[in-house]
Amino acid sequence: MTFTEKTSPESVRRVACVGAGVIGGGWVAHFLGRGYDVTAWDPAPDAGARLRRLVDAAWPALEQLGPAPGASPDRLTVTDTLEEAVVHAEFVQESAPEKLELKRELLARLDAATPAGVVIASSTSGYPMTDMQTTAGGPGRLVVGHPFNPPYLIPLVEVAGGEHTDPGAVAWLSRFYERAGKSVITMDREVPGFIANRLQEALWREALHMVANGEATVADIDRSITEGPGLRWAVMGPMLTFALAGGEGGMAHMLDHFGPSLKSPWTRLEAPELDRELYDAVVSGCDAAAAGRTVADLVGERDRDVIAVLRATGRLPRGGDA
């Protein structure tokens, strides 16, 4: 079924959030902070009170981030039924628990109740939309919108359609999220676990191996990130970080010298074969990400931003402090 938008991403004023747990409640807080009217529904008997407590707890952070004009927790309405939540919605964010059959049933129900031309996004952290849209009558408007906890504070959201999703719905959702203050990755294809979760899972798996084998404590592992590469990743990410490890030669020099260590038994994860295609893709990808900035430019940018992170997290005094 072809997707034809009911409302442009820039004109959306009313958002419905279905599922009001940690992620769904975080979405509610985010959309309220961006000045939207929000209707919410969750089947739990105490959902309304719990959701309002979550929003109240998040609001000081939203005030520091800078709420949109007119933003207020008072613009939240908790409804008694799913149908009431979505009847006037111009966008729907579903955040039900990670159970495939539940997701299928709920998305089909949302599709039946939501006005035509309204995109319905799922906050799934692992299921491809192709697996979730199987029972919906209008699968063309169903799109994954995978956030990170808490959604009101962490900007990233990954957008991916399924086999039966209309590309227009994917484009609409990416534009809407950008308008709503998110940093959007629009994926060209479905990948189980998406991008960031795949990377997090690799780190998590290796961390568990080290704990299980007595090679490191939980505190060691957390400190190894917060006091080490996590500081660089916060401003540059792993690819450009490794490109800088190659000095003036960039990623090509780094791969020439450290590529063979991919086969060293440092982790329990099987490394990909570093063939010419992968080599060229990584090098060219880093060149594109650098966007004309020299190594010196990138080093200066990284250093300034890492110092800013250190000061912001209280590890260095702020400028002018004693």
Residue frames as qw, qx, qy, qz and C-alpha x, y, z in Angstrom:
[[0.000, 0.888, 0.461, 0.000, 0.00, 0.00, 0.00],
 [0.413, 0.487, -0.023, 0.769, 1.41, 3.39, -1.00],
 [0.360, -0.545, -0.448, 0.610, 2.05, 5.83, 1.83],
 [0.108, 0.657, 0.246, 0.705, 0.50, 9.29, 1.48],
 [0.273, -0.079, -0.546, 0.788, 1.19, 11.57, 4.41],
 [0.176, -0.786, -0.591, -0.051, -1.71, 13.09, 6.34],
 [0.232, -0.968, 0.020, 0.095, 0.47, 15.74, 7.94],
 [0.573, 0.647, -0.368, 0.343, 3.96, 16.94, 7.01],
 [0.713, -0.176, -0.467, 0.493, 6.73, 16.22, 9.54],
 [0.216, 0.177, -0.193, 0.940, 7.08, 19.95, 10.16],
 [0.410, -0.374, -0.168, -0.814, 3.34, 20.38, 10.92],
 [0.614, -0.300, -0.727, 0.060, 2.90, 17.63, 13.50],
 [0.237, -0.559, 0.271, -0.747, 1.45, 18.92, 16.75],
 [0.777, -0.324, 0.298, -0.450, -0.05, 15.82, 18.40],
 [0.367, 0.380, -0.849, 0.011, 1.93, 12.65, 19.10],
 [0.877, -0.319, 0.001, -0.359, 0.62, 9.39, 20.53],
 [0.127, 0.493, -0.839, 0.194, 2.85, 7.13, 22.61],
 [0.902, -0.167, -0.171, -0.360, 1.65, 3.57, 23.09],
 [0.852, -0.091, -0.346, 0.382, 3.52, 1.79, 25.85],
 [0.119, -0.894, 0.129, -0.412, 4.67, 3.90, 28.79],
 [0.879, -0.348, -0.104, 0.310, 7.49, 1.97, 30.41],
 [0.503, -0.568, 0.162, 0.631, 11.06, 3.22, 30.61],
 [0.329, 0.039, 0.532, 0.779, 11.46, 3.73, 26.86],
 [0.006, 0.667, 0.625, 0.406, 7.89, 4.77, 26.12],
 [0.329, -0.862, -0.295, 0.249, 7.89, 7.14, 29.07],
 [0.451, -0.414, 0.240, 0.754, 11.20, 8.57, 27.90],
 [0.207, 0.345, 0.592, 0.698, 9.65, 9.23, 24.49],
 [0.169, -0.834, -0.517, -0.088, 6.70, 10.96, 26.20],
 [0.414, -0.742, -0.054, 0.524, 9.09, 13.23, 28.09],
 [0.408, -0.114, 0.436, 0.794, 11.07, 13.97, 24.93],
 [0.102, 0.531, 0.611, 0.578, 8.04, 14.93, 22.88],
 [0.275, -0.873, -0.387, 0.108, 6.64, 17.06, 25.70],
 [0.466, -0.584, 0.108, 0.656, 9.99, 18.83, 25.96],
 [0.285, 0.044, 0.533, 0.795, 9.85, 19.57, 22.24],
 [0.250, 0.200, 0.082, -0.944, 6.48, 21.27, 22.64],
 [0.361, -0.131, -0.770, -0.509, 4.13, 18.58, 21.32],
 [0.709, -0.216, 0.235, -0.629, 0.75, 17.60, 22.72],
 [0.227, 0.247, -0.942, -0.016, 1.09, 13.97, 23.77],
 [0.835, -0.204, 0.047, -0.509, -1.55, 11.31, 24.30],
 [0.138, 0.409, -0.894, 0.120, -0.35, 8.12, 25.94],
 [0.881, -0.185, -0.027, -0.435, -1.74, 4.68, 26.67],
 [0.211, 0.357, -0.895, 0.165, -0.38, 1.66, 28.50],
 [0.682, -0.300, -0.574, -0.341, -2.36, -1.38, 29.69],
 [0.422, -0.058, -0.705, 0.568, -0.83, -1.39, 33.18],
 [0.292, -0.768, -0.570, -0.018, -3.34, -0.31, 35.87],
 [0.392, -0.780, -0.103, 0.476, -0.95, 2.26, 37.36],
 [0.628, 0.320, 0.296, 0.645, 0.44, 3.46, 34.03],
 [0.073, 0.879, 0.204, 0.424, -0.84, 7.03, 34.31],
 [0.503, -0.859, 0.099, 0.015, 0.64, 7.75, 37.72],
 [0.796, -0.252, 0.305, 0.458, 3.89, 6.00, 36.87],
 [0.536, 0.530, 0.303, 0.583, 4.22, 7.92, 33.62],
 [0.072, -0.940, -0.077, -0.325, 3.65, 11.28, 35.26],
 [0.664, -0.688, 0.201, 0.213, 6.31, 10.46, 37.86],
 [0.752, 0.065, 0.339, 0.561, 8.74, 9.63, 35.05],
 [0.305, 0.755, 0.239, 0.530, 7.99, 12.90, 33.26],
 [0.359, -0.927, 0.019, -0.110, 8.40, 14.88, 36.49],
 [0.759, -0.464, 0.274, 0.365, 11.76, 13.20, 37.09],
 [0.652, 0.269, 0.374, 0.603, 12.92, 13.96, 33.54],
 [0.159, 0.927, 0.291, 0.175, 11.74, 17.55, 33.44],
 [0.364, -0.847, 0.192, 0.335, 14.76, 19.15, 35.21],
 [0.562, -0.164, 0.577, 0.570, 17.03, 17.61, 32.54],
 [0.371, 0.631, 0.562, 0.386, 14.72, 18.85, 29.79],
 [0.085, -0.982, -0.135, 0.097, 14.83, 22.34, 31.26],
 [0.458, -0.628, 0.403, 0.483, 18.64, 22.23, 31.15],
 [0.521, 0.163, 0.659, 0.517, 18.54, 21.05, 27.54],
 [0.114, 0.247, -0.143, -0.951, 16.27, 23.94, 26.65],
 [0.378, 0.449, 0.800, -0.125, 12.58, 23.10, 26.16],
 [0.161, 0.383, 0.541, 0.731, 10.70, 24.34, 23.13],
 [0.226, -0.104, 0.131, -0.960, 8.44, 27.39, 23.51],
 [0.705, -0.147, -0.107, -0.685, 5.21, 26.31, 25.16],
 [0.589, 0.074, -0.803, 0.064, 6.58, 22.95, 26.28],
 [0.441, -0.403, 0.429, -0.678, 4.87, 21.70, 29.43],
 [0.013, -0.011, 0.990, -0.139, 4.15, 18.45, 31.27],
 [0.428, 0.351, 0.496, -0.669, 0.54, 19.65, 31.32],
 [0.532, 0.432, -0.374, -0.625, 0.29, 18.87, 27.59],
 [0.134, 0.129, -0.981, -0.047, 0.17, 15.14, 28.42],
 [0.742, -0.085, 0.077, -0.661, -3.12, 13.24, 28.31],
 [0.088, -0.170, 0.981, -0.042, -3.24, 9.64, 29.48],
 [0.636, 0.005, -0.304, -0.709, -6.13, 7.77, 27.86],
 [0.720, -0.174, 0.554, -0.380, -8.11, 4.75, 28.96],
 [0.873, 0.277, 0.401, 0.019, -7.87, 2.96, 25.61],
 [0.516, -0.133, 0.507, 0.677, -5.41, 2.57, 22.79],
 [0.284, 0.613, 0.592, 0.440, -8.03, 3.84, 20.33],
 [0.145, -0.959, -0.223, 0.094, -8.49, 7.09, 22.28],
 [0.513, -0.595, 0.262, 0.560, -4.74, 7.66, 22.28],
 [0.395, -0.095, 0.602, 0.687, -4.35, 7.48, 18.50],
 [0.352, 0.690, 0.632, 0.000, -7.67, 8.76, 17.12],
 [0.195, 0.977, 0.066, -0.056, -6.33, 12.29, 16.55],
 [0.623, -0.520, 0.352, 0.467, -2.63, 11.45, 16.39],
 [0.502, 0.822, -0.205, -0.177, -0.38, 12.82, 13.66],
 [0.440, 0.494, -0.737, 0.138, 2.42, 10.41, 14.62],
 [0.881, -0.406, 0.011, -0.242, 2.46, 7.24, 16.73],
 [0.210, 0.570, -0.760, 0.233, 5.42, 5.87, 18.70],
 [0.918, -0.257, -0.208, -0.218, 4.97, 2.27, 19.91],
 [0.113, 0.596, -0.704, 0.369, 7.17, 1.09, 22.79],
 [0.908, -0.273, -0.023, -0.319, 5.79, -2.28, 23.88],
 [0.620, -0.519, 0.585, 0.066, 7.99, -4.99, 25.48],
 [0.242, 0.533, -0.719, -0.375, 10.33, -6.97, 23.22],
 [0.537, 0.099, 0.828, -0.125, 8.04, -9.90, 22.46],
 [0.026, -0.084, 0.665, 0.742, 7.57, -10.59, 18.77],
 [0.076, -0.488, -0.839, -0.228, 3.98, -11.84, 18.88],
 [0.133, -0.733, -0.437, 0.504, 3.00, -8.91, 21.10],
 [0.087, -0.450, 0.276, 0.845, 4.61, -6.47, 18.67],
 [0.000, 0.149, 0.791, 0.593, 2.82, -8.05, 15.71],
 [0.118, -0.634, -0.764, 0.030, -0.54, -7.94, 17.43],
 [0.163, -0.714, -0.265, 0.628, -0.09, -4.39, 18.70],
 [0.087, -0.313, 0.417, 0.849, 1.13, -2.96, 15.40],
 [0.046, -0.336, -0.819, -0.464, -1.82, -4.56, 13.58],
 [0.171, -0.724, -0.626, 0.232, -4.16, -3.06, 16.16],
 [0.174, -0.602, 0.005, 0.779, -2.51, 0.35, 15.85],
 [0.083, -0.035, 0.634, 0.768, -2.74, 0.20, 12.07],
 [0.096, -0.536, -0.800, -0.253, -6.48, -0.47, 12.31],
 [0.246, -0.777, -0.488, 0.311, -7.10, 2.37, 14.80],
 [0.298, -0.507, 0.106, 0.802, -4.79, 5.12, 13.53],
 [0.473, 0.768, 0.125, -0.412, -5.94, 7.60, 10.86],
 [0.820, 0.408, 0.234, 0.325, -4.70, 6.93, 7.33],
 [0.432, 0.770, -0.088, 0.462, -1.47, 8.61, 6.33],
 [0.414, -0.817, 0.323, -0.239, -0.03, 8.64, 9.89],
 [0.550, 0.422, -0.696, 0.188, 3.34, 6.92, 10.39],
 [0.833, -0.519, 0.059, -0.181, 3.56, 4.32, 13.16],
 [0.365, 0.629, -0.638, 0.251, 7.08, 3.78, 14.55],
 [0.906, -0.355, -0.230, -0.004, 8.25, 0.90, 16.72],
 [0.194, -0.848, 0.457, -0.182, 10.87, 1.35, 19.43],
 [0.996, -0.063, -0.005, 0.063, 12.08, -2.23, 19.03],
 [0.241, -0.815, 0.504, 0.154, 15.73, -2.73, 19.91],
 [0.366, -0.340, 0.833, 0.238, 16.24, -5.87, 17.88],
 [0.587, 0.387, 0.711, -0.008, 13.39, -7.09, 15.68],
 [0.111, -0.014, 0.514, 0.851, 13.39, -6.19, 11.98],
 [0.471, 0.256, 0.168, -0.827, 10.17, -4.49, 10.88],
 [0.507, 0.173, -0.702, -0.470, 9.75, -7.23, 8.25],
 [0.314, -0.103, -0.925, 0.188, 9.14, -9.68, 11.12],
 [0.049, 0.297, 0.606, -0.736, 6.73, -7.37, 12.94],
 [0.365, 0.300, -0.079, -0.878, 4.48, -6.10, 10.14],
 [0.029, 0.013, -0.949, -0.315, 3.22, -9.50, 9.01],
 [0.005, 0.511, 0.855, -0.089, -0.36, -9.18, 10.30],
 [0.065, 0.542, 0.184, -0.817, -0.99, -5.46, 9.72],
 [0.545, 0.655, 0.524, 0.004, -3.42, -4.49, 7.00],
 [0.347, 0.928, -0.024, 0.137, -1.38, -1.40, 6.07],
 [0.821, -0.339, 0.042, 0.458, 2.27, -2.36, 6.59],
 [0.533, 0.592, 0.109, 0.595, 3.51, 0.44, 4.33],
 [0.107, -0.843, 0.093, -0.519, 3.48, 3.00, 7.15],
 [0.829, -0.557, 0.035, 0.043, 5.15, 0.82, 9.78],
 [0.497, 0.676, -0.379, 0.390, 8.79, 1.80, 10.44],
 [0.744, -0.361, -0.346, 0.443, 11.36, 1.04, 13.12],
 [0.041, 0.846, -0.169, 0.503, 12.37, 4.07, 15.19],
 [0.830, -0.248, -0.394, 0.308, 14.97, 2.63, 17.59],
 [0.115, -0.907, 0.170, -0.369, 15.94, 5.08, 20.38],
 [0.584, 0.143, -0.622, 0.502, 18.48, 4.90, 23.19],
 [0.540, -0.711, -0.450, 0.009, 17.72, 5.15, 26.86],
 [0.256, 0.604, 0.623, -0.425, 16.66, 7.67, 27.94],
 [0.439, 0.549, 0.522, 0.483, 15.14, 9.00, 24.71],
 [0.039, -0.977, -0.206, -0.043, 14.75, 12.51, 26.13],
 [0.392, -0.821, 0.311, 0.275, 18.51, 12.77, 26.73],
 [0.513, -0.223, 0.678, 0.477, 20.31, 10.55, 24.19],
 [0.369, 0.549, -0.134, -0.738, 19.85, 12.02, 20.71],
 [0.078, 0.249, -0.854, -0.450, 20.41, 8.96, 18.52],
 [0.738, 0.241, 0.464, -0.426, 17.53, 7.17, 16.80],
 [0.145, -0.211, 0.839, 0.479, 17.92, 4.51, 14.10],
 [0.642, 0.396, 0.157, -0.637, 15.26, 4.37, 11.37],
 [0.046, -0.203, 0.906, 0.368, 14.65, 1.29, 9.21],
 [0.720, 0.150, -0.053, -0.675, 11.75, 0.06, 7.12],
 [0.646, -0.065, 0.759, -0.044, 10.71, -3.51, 6.44],
 [0.283, 0.070, 0.795, 0.533, 10.13, -5.35, 3.18],
 [0.060, 0.653, 0.704, 0.273, 6.60, -3.98, 2.99],
 [0.186, -0.731, -0.237, 0.612, 7.34, -0.46, 4.28],
 [0.456, 0.828, 0.225, 0.234, 6.86, 2.36, 1.80],
 [0.599, 0.091, -0.103, 0.789, 10.13, 4.33, 1.35],
 [0.067, -0.641, -0.138, -0.752, 8.08, 7.49, 1.70],
 [0.682, -0.685, -0.196, -0.165, 7.16, 6.52, 5.26],
 [0.796, -0.206, -0.115, 0.557, 10.84, 5.96, 6.10],
 [0.339, 0.366, 0.057, 0.865, 11.75, 9.38, 4.69],
 [0.359, -0.726, -0.223, -0.542, 8.85, 11.00, 6.56],
 [0.781, -0.577, -0.209, 0.112, 9.92, 9.48, 9.86],
 [0.679, -0.023, -0.071, 0.730, 13.54, 10.56, 9.48],
 [0.090, 0.515, 0.121, 0.844, 12.44, 14.13, 8.76],
 [0.551, -0.708, -0.256, -0.360, 10.05, 14.11, 11.69],
 [0.803, -0.429, -0.198, 0.362, 12.66, 12.87, 14.15],
 [0.496, 0.176, -0.012, 0.850, 15.13, 15.50, 12.95],
 [0.183, -0.629, -0.194, -0.730, 12.44, 18.14, 13.42],
 [0.721, -0.635, -0.201, -0.188, 11.86, 16.71, 16.91],
 [0.210, -0.860, 0.433, -0.168, 15.53, 17.20, 17.84],
 [0.906, -0.217, 0.354, 0.083, 16.92, 13.72, 17.29],
 [0.028, 0.624, -0.680, -0.383, 20.14, 12.65, 15.57],
 [0.872, 0.250, 0.239, -0.347, 18.94, 10.23, 12.90],
 [0.144, -0.337, 0.849, 0.381, 20.61, 7.30, 11.16],
 [0.787, 0.337, 0.063, -0.513, 18.43, 6.17, 8.25],
 [0.510, -0.287, 0.790, 0.183, 19.48, 2.61, 7.50],
 [0.400, 0.378, -0.556, -0.623, 19.61, 1.38, 3.89],
 [0.653, -0.011, -0.724, -0.220, 18.78, -2.18, 4.91],
 [0.765, -0.555, 0.035, -0.325, 17.56, -4.16, 7.90],
 [0.437, 0.383, -0.734, 0.352, 20.25, -5.46, 10.23],
 [0.703, -0.515, -0.490, -0.019, 19.27, -7.51, 13.28],
 [0.594, -0.527, -0.254, 0.551, 20.03, -5.37, 16.31],
 [0.217, 0.971, 0.078, 0.063, 20.59, -2.34, 14.05],
 [0.541, 0.629, -0.329, 0.450, 23.94, -0.52, 14.25],
 [0.135, -0.662, 0.476, -0.564, 24.61, 0.80, 17.74],
 [0.835, -0.338, 0.282, -0.330, 23.21, -2.24, 19.50],
 [0.937, 0.264, -0.168, 0.158, 25.41, -4.52, 17.41],
 [0.379, 0.596, -0.437, 0.556, 28.44, -2.53, 18.56],
 [0.460, -0.552, 0.398, -0.570, 27.25, -2.41, 22.16],
 [0.969, -0.123, 0.057, -0.209, 26.58, -6.15, 22.10],
 [0.787, 0.391, -0.353, 0.320, 30.11, -6.92, 20.90],
 [0.074, 0.569, -0.497, 0.651, 31.58, -4.90, 23.77],
 [0.697, -0.381, 0.261, -0.549, 29.13, -6.38, 26.24],
 [0.983, 0.059, -0.163, -0.058, 29.87, -9.96, 25.15],
 [0.621, 0.416, -0.454, 0.485, 33.60, -9.47, 25.55],
 [0.223, -0.554, 0.421, -0.682, 33.10, -7.79, 28.93],
 [0.872, -0.270, 0.128, -0.387, 31.13, -10.79, 30.14],
 [0.892, 0.241, -0.325, 0.201, 33.88, -13.14, 28.93],
 [0.321, 0.512, -0.492, 0.626, 36.45, -11.19, 30.97],
 [0.517, -0.460, 0.351, -0.631, 34.33, -11.17, 34.10],
 [0.967, -0.075, -0.048, -0.240, 33.54, -14.89, 33.76],
 [0.851, 0.261, -0.309, 0.334, 37.24, -15.76, 33.35],
 [0.617, -0.690, -0.114, 0.360, 38.41, -13.55, 36.20],
 [0.603, 0.275, 0.153, 0.733, 40.34, -11.32, 33.83],
 [0.027, 0.291, -0.045, 0.955, 38.70, -8.07, 34.91],
 [0.032, 0.429, 0.730, -0.530, 36.14, -6.84, 37.41],
 [0.175, 0.797, 0.558, 0.155, 32.96, -4.99, 36.52],
 [0.186, -0.916, -0.026, 0.354, 34.54, -1.81, 37.90],
 [0.441, -0.355, 0.528, 0.632, 37.66, -2.36, 35.79],
 [0.349, 0.401, 0.706, 0.468, 35.56, -2.74, 32.65],
 [0.046, 0.913, 0.405, 0.008, 33.43, 0.33, 33.30],
 [0.295, -0.827, 0.161, 0.452, 36.48, 2.44, 34.15],
 [0.520, -0.104, 0.596, 0.603, 38.29, 1.18, 31.08],
 [0.260, 0.620, 0.583, 0.456, 35.59, 2.86, 28.99],
 [0.135, -0.949, -0.285, 0.007, 34.72, 5.99, 31.00],
 [0.361, -0.813, 0.262, 0.374, 38.37, 6.89, 31.54],
 [0.468, -0.209, 0.668, 0.539, 39.57, 5.57, 28.18],
 [0.159, 0.156, 0.683, 0.696, 38.05, 5.21, 24.72],
 [0.006, 0.728, 0.684, -0.053, 34.59, 6.34, 25.84],
 [0.133, -0.736, -0.061, 0.661, 35.91, 9.89, 26.13],
 [0.081, -0.287, 0.580, 0.758, 37.04, 9.82, 22.50],
 [0.071, 0.362, 0.878, 0.304, 33.95, 7.99, 21.26],
 [0.024, 0.724, 0.535, -0.435, 31.77, 10.71, 22.75],
 [0.106, 0.782, -0.088, -0.608, 33.15, 13.19, 20.25],
 [0.203, 0.569, -0.620, -0.501, 34.47, 11.21, 17.30],
 [0.938, 0.145, 0.049, -0.310, 33.45, 7.54, 17.26],
 [0.804, -0.319, 0.453, 0.215, 35.61, 4.45, 16.80],
 [0.767, 0.493, 0.253, 0.322, 36.40, 4.81, 13.08],
 [0.259, 0.876, -0.132, 0.386, 37.92, 8.30, 13.12],
 [0.579, -0.739, 0.337, -0.068, 39.51, 7.54, 16.49],
 [0.857, -0.104, 0.412, 0.292, 41.41, 4.66, 14.90],
 [0.587, 0.716, 0.124, 0.356, 42.17, 6.79, 11.83],
 [0.096, -0.934, 0.257, -0.227, 43.98, 9.23, 14.12],
 [0.794, -0.456, 0.385, 0.119, 45.99, 6.31, 15.50],
 [0.812, 0.332, 0.273, 0.394, 47.56, 6.16, 12.04],
 [0.346, -0.530, 0.102, 0.768, 48.95, 9.67, 12.41],
 [0.207, 0.546, -0.284, -0.761, 49.50, 11.55, 9.16],
 [0.096, 0.101, -0.892, -0.429, 48.86, 8.35, 7.24],
 [0.617, -0.058, 0.016, -0.784, 45.33, 8.12, 8.63],
 [0.875, -0.051, 0.328, -0.352, 43.28, 4.95, 8.47],
 [0.830, 0.469, -0.301, -0.009, 45.36, 3.43, 5.65],
 [0.244, 0.569, -0.677, 0.398, 48.51, 3.59, 7.80],
 [0.549, -0.321, 0.554, -0.538, 46.61, 2.25, 10.80],
 [0.941, 0.146, 0.109, -0.284, 45.27, -0.75, 8.85],
 [0.665, 0.558, -0.479, 0.129, 48.68, -1.49, 7.34],
 [0.141, 0.488, -0.709, 0.489, 50.28, -1.66, 10.76],
 [0.383, -0.141, 0.688, -0.601, 47.52, -2.94, 13.03],
 [0.755, 0.152, -0.270, -0.578, 45.33, -4.88, 10.59],
 [0.567, 0.185, -0.802, 0.037, 47.16, -8.17, 11.25],
 [0.054, -0.116, 0.755, -0.643, 46.26, -7.91, 14.96],
 [0.683, -0.031, -0.053, -0.728, 42.61, -8.48, 14.01],
 [0.844, 0.062, -0.514, -0.141, 43.56, -12.16, 13.91],
 [0.193, 0.302, -0.748, 0.559, 45.26, -12.05, 17.32],
 [0.459, -0.437, -0.773, -0.028, 43.33, -13.76, 20.13],
 [0.023, 0.155, -0.342, 0.927, 42.46, -10.51, 21.90],
 [0.573, -0.001, 0.209, -0.792, 38.71, -11.13, 21.82],
 [0.439, 0.105, 0.889, -0.076, 36.31, -14.05, 21.51],
 [0.565, 0.670, 0.221, -0.428, 34.74, -12.48, 18.43],
 [0.710, 0.166, 0.505, 0.463, 35.65, -13.71, 14.97],
 [0.021, -0.628, 0.154, 0.762, 37.11, -10.89, 12.93],
 [0.721, 0.647, 0.165, -0.187, 36.13, -10.26, 9.31],
 [0.766, 0.099, 0.293, 0.563, 38.65, -10.95, 6.58],
 [0.048, -0.799, 0.060, 0.596, 40.49, -7.70, 5.86],
 [0.630, 0.337, 0.530, 0.456, 40.24, -7.97, 2.08],
 [0.260, 0.077, 0.224, 0.936, 40.75, -5.10, -0.36],
 [0.204, -0.606, -0.529, -0.558, 37.04, -4.29, -0.49],
 [0.542, -0.734, -0.386, 0.139, 36.77, -3.89, 3.28],
 [0.553, -0.268, -0.011, 0.789, 40.09, -2.05, 3.44],
 [0.145, 0.268, 0.336, 0.891, 39.01, 0.48, 0.84],
 [0.328, -0.692, -0.528, -0.367, 35.55, 0.91, 2.37],
 [0.574, -0.660, -0.309, 0.373, 36.97, 1.73, 5.79],
 [0.446, -0.177, 0.109, 0.870, 39.62, 4.11, 4.44],
 [0.016, 0.380, 0.435, 0.816, 37.23, 5.94, 2.14],
 [0.416, -0.718, -0.541, -0.140, 34.60, 6.07, 4.88],
 [0.528, -0.576, -0.207, 0.589, 37.03, 7.78, 7.22],
 [0.292, 0.036, 0.274, 0.916, 38.07, 10.21, 4.50],
 [0.170, -0.576, -0.532, -0.596, 34.42, 11.10, 3.93],
 [0.511, -0.720, -0.449, 0.137, 33.79, 11.52, 7.64],
 [0.495, -0.330, -0.055, 0.802, 36.76, 13.84, 7.93],
 [0.255, 0.870, 0.420, 0.025, 35.05, 16.07, 5.35],
 [0.436, 0.771, -0.051, 0.462, 38.23, 17.85, 4.30],
 [0.448, -0.853, 0.236, -0.129, 39.60, 18.34, 7.79],
 [0.481, 0.552, -0.647, 0.215, 43.29, 17.57, 8.18],
 [0.714, -0.211, -0.608, 0.276, 44.69, 15.27, 10.84],
 [0.244, 0.048, -0.381, 0.891, 45.76, 18.38, 12.78],
 [0.409, -0.279, -0.129, -0.859, 42.23, 19.77, 12.52],
 [0.775, -0.289, -0.496, -0.264, 40.75, 16.51, 13.79],
 [0.590, -0.091, -0.577, 0.557, 43.26, 16.24, 16.62],
 [0.006, 0.141, -0.241, 0.960, 42.44, 19.78, 17.74],
 [0.592, -0.277, -0.267, -0.708, 38.71, 19.11, 17.52],
 [0.773, -0.221, -0.594, 0.026, 39.00, 15.86, 19.43],
 [0.453, -0.018, -0.525, 0.720, 41.14, 17.37, 22.17],
 [0.198, -0.207, 0.112, -0.952, 38.89, 20.40, 22.68],
 [0.694, -0.265, -0.335, -0.579, 35.79, 18.22, 22.84],
 [0.730, -0.166, -0.623, 0.225, 37.29, 15.66, 25.19],
 [0.228, 0.052, -0.440, 0.867, 38.32, 18.46, 27.54],
 [0.432, -0.229, -0.076, -0.869, 34.78, 19.79, 27.34],
 [0.782, -0.244, -0.524, -0.233, 33.45, 16.33, 28.27],
 [0.568, -0.059, -0.601, 0.559, 35.86, 16.13, 31.19],
 [0.032, -0.107, 0.280, -0.953, 34.74, 19.51, 32.49],
 [0.580, -0.225, -0.273, -0.733, 31.07, 18.75, 31.92],
 [0.819, -0.237, -0.516, -0.078, 31.35, 15.52, 33.90],
 [0.541, -0.819, 0.104, -0.163, 33.17, 17.19, 36.79],
 [0.917, -0.103, 0.015, 0.385, 36.58, 15.63, 36.17],
 [0.450, 0.153, -0.001, 0.880, 38.13, 19.01, 35.40],
 [0.006, -0.604, -0.397, 0.691, 37.11, 22.41, 36.80],
 [0.412, 0.791, 0.420, 0.166, 35.12, 24.60, 34.47],
 [0.460, 0.439, 0.018, 0.772, 36.89, 27.56, 32.90],
 [0.136, -0.653, 0.098, -0.739, 37.49, 30.23, 35.51],
 [0.808, -0.546, -0.152, -0.163, 36.91, 27.89, 38.46],
 [0.219, -0.769, 0.579, -0.159, 39.57, 27.66, 41.14]]
